Amino acid sequence: GHPFHVSQFLETIISNNMLRFSVKKRRWIWDEDVIDLQMISEGVAELLTRKLVNLSENVLLALKIASCFGYQVNDLTMKLLNDEDGFSFDLIEALNSAVREGLMEKALYQYCFAHDILKESVYNLIPVYGRKQLHQKIGMILMNCAEQNPSVSSLAVDQMNMYSDDDLNFEQRSNFVQISLEAGKQSMASSSFSQAQDYFEAAISLLNEDHWTSQYTLSLELYELSIAVGFAGGDIDTSEVLS
């Protein structure tokens, strides 16, 4: 099995006194039947959930925020979320605590969940009605940072796409168009043409109704880029429709 599963299983049976060290016998002792009945049948997800509910509020929230990005997130992104309009506690310290607990791993500037089941368990702890608000808050913070930190443009767009465009006011829609354009250009540069087209189409969908009059230059750039990546990625049908 996965090393994380093994370590969590051992921690649980030790804390429940199912595995203990005998000074008299000078070895570890355990009851196989009890362990089989009470622990193995509960599954890995249950072990993970028990670990999560004992975390501090800040550490658990930091894990929930990280889970919104998928299985990994870099420390720059988390630092940006500590903006004055963002989260009030130290996200990096909270994630470092999760690393010490064995729930996350860190390699250079990247935080990764110890296992995909763990990420899913954390994300599922967020109430369905609360996921939209959390993605929205993350997306808005990153969108406000995107001009000075272009590298987070695609992350901001991905978060913003997790909730309805109807929730955006005029200024937010305009900003979303600009960072979607930037994210699309970044994807083009890395030859991720399909992803780039998604970003460009997201931007086009948020243009004003009279965009060929009020946003002509921006509209022309978005359509031309969308057509270009469509041809580059082999999506001829979409490119012909846009042209």
N, C-alpha and C positions, 0 to 999 in steps of 0.2 A: 504493500500500500504506500500511499504518499507519506513522506517523513512527517509532515505536519499532522496528519491524522494519527500517526503513532504517538507523537509527543503529547497531543491533546488527550488521547486515550489514557496514556500513562499518568498524566497529571490528574485526570478525573478519578481513576481508580485509587490513586494514592490519597487524594483528598477525602475520599469516601471510605478510607481504611480497608479497602479490598486488597491492597498490596502494601505490605509494610516490612520493615527490616527487623529481624529478630536478633537482638543482642546475644541472647542465649545460644541460638543455633548459628549465629554469625552468617546469616544469609537472608535473602529476601524470601518471604513466604506469602502465599496467596491461596484463594479458594477458586479453582477453575470453574466449578459449577455455578457459583454465585456470580462471577464475572460474566460468564456466558449468558446467564439469564437476565441480568440487570443492566449490562452495558452494551454488549455487541448488538443486541436487538434494537437498541434505540437509534443507531445510525450516526454517521458523522455529522449530519446537519444539526442534530440535537446537541451534540457535544459543543459545536461551535456556538449555537444559540446560548447555551449556558455560560459560555465564556464571555459573550458579548454583553449579557444583561448585568454582569458584575462590574463592568467598566464605569469609569466616571462619566458624567454627562458630557463634558467637553471632548473626551477621547472618543466616545461613541458618535458624537455629532461630527467630529473630524473625519471619522471613517465613513459616515453617511455621505458627507460632502465628496470625499475621494471616490466613493462608489458611483457618483453621478458622472464621473469621467470614464468609467470602465474599470479595467483591472489594474491600471497604473496611472500615476499623475506625477508631474515633476514639481520640485520644491518652489520654482519660480511662480508657477501658477498658484500654489497655495499661499505664497507670500503676498501675491497681488490681492488675494481674497481677504487679507488682513488690512486692506485699505480702510480709511476712516469711515467710509460708508458701508464697509463689509462686516465681517464677523469680529466680535470684540475680543475673543480669546486667541491665544497663540496657537495657530493651526499646526505649525511645524513642531512645536513642543508636544502637542497632542499626538501627532503622528509618530514622533520619536518614542513616545510612551507605548504606542501600539506595536512598534518594532520590538521594544523590550519585552512585550507580552507575547511575542511570537506571532502576532496577527498580521503583521506586514514585514516586508523586507526592504532594505534600501541599498541601491547600487548607484554610487556617485550621486547624481541629483534626482534620481528616480525612486519613488515609493511604489511598491507593488504589493498587492494582496498575496498572502502566503498560498492561497489556493482559490480557484474560481468559485468553488462552493461557498467559500467565506465571503467573497464579494457579493454573491447573490443573496446570502443570508443577511448581510448588512443592508443592502438596498431594499430588501423585502421588509425590513424593520421600519422603513419610512412609510407612513400611511399614504394610501393612494392619493388622497386629496391634498397631501402635503408635498408630493413629488413635484407637481407643477410649480408650486411656489418656490421650492428650493432650486429647481433648475432655472427659474426666472431670476431669482436673486443672484445666482452665480453668473448667469449670462449677462445681466445688466452691469455687474461689477466689471467683468472682463471686457465688455463692450466699451465701457468708459476708459479702460486702460489700453485699448487696442491701438490708439493713435501713437502713443509713446512706446508701446510694446507690440509691434506688428505680429510677432510670433504667436500671440494668443488669439489672433483673429478667427482662425478656424475653430478653436475651442469655444469662443464666444458664440459663433454662429450655431455650432452643434447644440449648445445649451439653449439658445433662443428657439431653436427648431423643436424643442421638447414641449413647447406650449403654444397656444393659439396666437396667430398674428393679430387677431382682433383685440388682444390685450395691449397692443402697442399704440402710443399716441403718435402724433405727426413727427415730432422730433426723434423719437425712438425708431420709427420706421425709416427715417432718413439715415440715421446712424447705422441701422441694421443693413441697409442697402450698401453703404460704403464699406463696412467690414466684411460683408459677403463678397464684394468685389475683390477686396484685398485677399481674402481667404482663397478665392478662386484662382487668383494670380499665383499664389504660393503653391497651390496644387498643380497648376500648369507647369511651374518651374521644376517640380519633382516628377513630372510626367504622369500624374494621377488625373487623367483626363475625365474619367467618369465622375470623380469627386468634384473636380473643378466645375463640371457642367451642373451638378446639383447646386453648388454655391451660386453660380451665375443665374440659374433659373429661380432660386429662392429670392435673389435680389430683384429680378425682373418682376416677380409676383407682387413685390411691395412698392413698385413705382407708382406715381400718381396716375390717376385715370387719364389726365391730359399730358402724360409724360413726354410725348413727342413734341409738345410745345413748351412745357415748363421745365423739362429735364432732358432736352434733346441730346446734348453732348454725352451725358451719362448713359442715356438709353442706347445711343448708337454704340458706345464702347461695350456695354453689356451684351447686346445682341451680336456684335461682331465676334466677341470673345466666345460666346456660347456656341456660335456656328463653328468657329475654329476648333474648339475642343471636341465638338460633336464629330466633325470630320476626322480629327486625329484619333478619336476613340472608336471610330467605326459606326457611330450612330447617325447614319445618313438620313434616316426618316425625320428625326427631330431637327437636324440641320436644315433640311429642305423646308420644313414648316416654318422655322424661324426666319429663313431667308425670303 
